[in-house]
Amino acid sequence: MMSTTVAQMTTDELKEMIESIIEQKLAELLADPDNGLVLRPEVEQRLRQQAILVVAGERGQSLDDVMQQLGLN
């Protein structure tokens, strides 16, 4: 295997290498960490119910109410 230093690279080769590294890092950072995991049926049902409520205009409790209930005010 031949080893090349940055000083030996052309501008286009260096640019291509940097672009490749950036693409790889972005793919790692933007990947879904939960991809492939299976939801328990009760969690899936709860999420579906929440989506229905949001569409109907129900947004749940306000942040102030939740903070008060948790004693965080």
Buried (B, 14 or more C-beta within 10 A) or exposed (E): EEEEEEEEEEEEEEEEEEEEEEEEEEEEEEEEEEEEEEEEEEEEEEEEEEEEEEEEEEEEEEEEEEEEEEEEE
